[in-house]
Amino acid sequence: MGIEKLAAEATKDITQLAAGTIKDIWSVMDAAAEKPAPSQYLGAKGMRAIQGVTDQAQKIAGAATQAAN
């Protein structure tokens, strides 16, 4: 196999890999854009729970803030 043929095949393979990667990335971005934001279907309490901020944690933080003042 000649060097020219290897170079041509390598270029073709790289192009196909790049095109496939771009399609995969675009697909993920497109799906994320169509998905509704959490604020559209969750209340404030639900979003805080997902973020790891529970009612108990808020009470503790409020008590610590009041004690500091």
Secondary structure in CASP SS format (residue, H / E / C, confidence):
PFRMAT SS
TARGET T0000
AUTHOR 0000-0000-0000
METHOD secondary structure of the structure
MODEL  1
M C 1.00
G C 1.00
I H 1.00
E H 1.00
K H 1.00
L H 1.00
A H 1.00
A H 1.00
E H 1.00
A H 1.00
T H 1.00
K H 1.00
D H 1.00
I H 1.00
T H 1.00
Q H 1.00
L H 1.00
A H 1.00
A H 1.00
G H 1.00
T H 1.00
I H 1.00
K H 1.00
D H 1.00
I H 1.00
W H 1.00
S H 1.00
V H 1.00
M H 1.00
D H 1.00
A H 1.00
A H 1.00
A H 1.00
E H 1.00
K C 1.00
P C 1.00
A C 1.00
P H 1.00
S H 1.00
Q H 1.00
Y H 1.00
L C 1.00
G C 1.00
A H 1.00
K H 1.00
G H 1.00
M H 1.00
R H 1.00
A H 1.00
I H 1.00
Q C 1.00
G C 1.00
V C 1.00
T C 1.00
D H 1.00
Q H 1.00
A H 1.00
Q H 1.00
K H 1.00
I H 1.00
A H 1.00
G H 1.00
A H 1.00
A H 1.00
T H 1.00
Q H 1.00
A H 1.00
A H 1.00
N C 1.00
END
